[in-house]
């Protein structure tokens, strides 16, 4: 599976591609890099995101998961940058329960690009985050997105 690592403000991230689509974004670096045109494009889009030059990703995504998980991840992609939704909001939209949404959210294999960090508690609390430094990473991403984008 082709992979490419990049250094970001959150540390090293590794993108993985399968059959012409991004299938994962993982914390950390892999030793063996196999850059493809898609992985280079994805890395560039991520760098632009962290530099405040990009708010939306335009990449083919194929996260591995159950049909329900994929429905949740598709719903996450509809949350605009700089905004949040509660687990309950997503649950109502998908006719499910907040706990099931939280479990699918925590299994998102392409964080940041599929913005699971935009889901918060019903009372607006930050909630958990399964990546890197947990809630601190989630706060960083939400703060980054709340800034005005560069022209």
C-alpha positions in Angstrom: 0.0 0.0 0.0 1.6 3.4 -1.0 2.2 5.6 2.0 3.6 9.1 2.5 4.5 10.8 5.7 4.5 14.6 6.3 5.5 16.9 9.2 2.6 19.1 10.5 2.1 21.3 13.5 0.6 18.2 15.1 3.8 16.1 14.4 4.2 13.4 11.8 1.2 12.2 9.9 1.1 9.3 7.4 -1.4 9.1 4.5 -2.2 5.7 2.9 -3.7 5.1 -0.5 -5.5 2.1 -1.9 -7.0 1.7 -5.4 -6.7 5.5 -6.2 -8.2 6.7 -2.9 -7.1 7.8 0.5 -7.9 5.1 3.0 -6.2 6.3 6.2 -4.4 9.1 7.9 -2.4 7.9 10.9 -0.3 9.7 13.6 3.4 9.0 13.2 5.8 8.3 10.4 6.5 5.2 8.3 10.1 4.3 7.2 9.2 3.2 3.7 7.7 6.0 1.7 6.0 5.4 -1.6 4.7 8.7 -2.8 2.1 8.7 -5.6 0.5 11.7 -7.3 -2.6 11.3 -5.1 -0.5 11.1 -1.9 1.5 14.2 -2.9 -1.7 16.1 -3.6 -3.2 15.0 -0.3 0.0 16.1 1.6 -0.1 19.4 -0.1 -3.8 19.9 0.7 -3.0 19.1 4.4 -0.1 21.5 4.5 -2.4 24.2 3.0 -5.0 23.4 5.7 -2.5 23.8 8.5 -1.2 27.0 6.9 -4.8 28.4 6.9 -5.0 28.4 3.1 -7.5 25.6 2.7 -10.8 24.9 4.5 -12.1 22.0 2.3 -10.3 18.9 1.0 -10.9 17.6 -2.5 -9.7 14.1 -2.4 -11.1 10.7 -3.3 -11.7 8.9 0.0 -12.4 5.3 0.7 -12.4 4.7 4.4 -12.8 1.0 5.4 -15.7 0.5 7.8 -19.2 -0.8 8.1 -22.1 0.8 6.1 -23.2 2.6 9.3 -19.7 3.9 10.0 -19.4 5.2 6.4 -22.8 6.9 6.8 -21.6 8.7 9.9 -18.3 9.7 8.2 -20.2 11.1 5.3 -22.3 13.1 7.7 -19.2 14.5 9.3 -18.0 15.7 6.0 -21.1 17.9 5.8 -20.1 19.9 8.9 -18.7 23.2 7.6 -15.2 24.2 8.8 -15.3 26.4 11.9 -18.6 24.9 13.0 -19.4 21.9 15.3 -22.3 19.5 15.7 -23.2 17.5 18.7 -23.3 13.7 18.7 -27.1 14.1 19.2 -27.3 16.3 16.1 -25.6 13.6 14.0 -27.7 10.9 15.6 -31.0 12.7 14.8 -29.9 13.2 11.2 -29.1 9.5 10.8 -31.9 8.2 12.9 -29.5 6.6 15.4 -28.3 7.1 18.9 -25.5 9.4 20.1 -23.5 6.5 21.5 -23.4 4.8 18.2 -22.3 8.0 16.5 -19.5 8.4 19.1 -18.3 4.9 18.5 -18.2 5.4 14.7 -16.6 8.8 15.1 -13.8 7.3 17.2 -13.1 4.7 14.5 -12.7 7.3 11.7 -9.6 6.1 9.8 -9.1 9.5 8.0 -9.2 12.1 10.8 -8.8 15.8 9.9 -9.8 15.2 6.3 -13.0 13.5 7.6 -13.5 16.0 10.4 -14.5 13.9 13.4 -13.0 16.8 15.5 -16.1 18.9 14.7 -18.3 16.7 16.8 -18.8 17.9 20.4 -20.9 17.1 23.4 -24.6 18.2 23.6 -23.6 20.9 26.2 -20.8 22.2 23.9 -18.1 20.4 25.8 -15.1 19.5 23.7 -15.6 15.7 24.3 -13.0 13.2 23.5 -10.6 12.7 20.6 -8.8 9.5 19.7 -5.9 11.2 17.9 -2.5 12.2 19.3 -2.9 14.3 22.4 -6.7 13.8 22.6 -8.7 16.9 23.5 -5.7 19.2 23.1 -5.4 18.1 19.4 -9.1 18.5 19.0 -9.0 22.1 20.4 -6.0 22.9 18.1 -8.0 21.8 15.0 -11.1 23.7 16.1 -9.1 26.8 16.8 -7.3 26.5 13.5 -10.6 26.3 11.6 -12.2 29.2 13.5 -9.6 31.6 12.2 -10.4 33.6 9.1 -8.9 31.9 6.1 -6.2 33.6 4.1 -7.4 35.4 1.0 
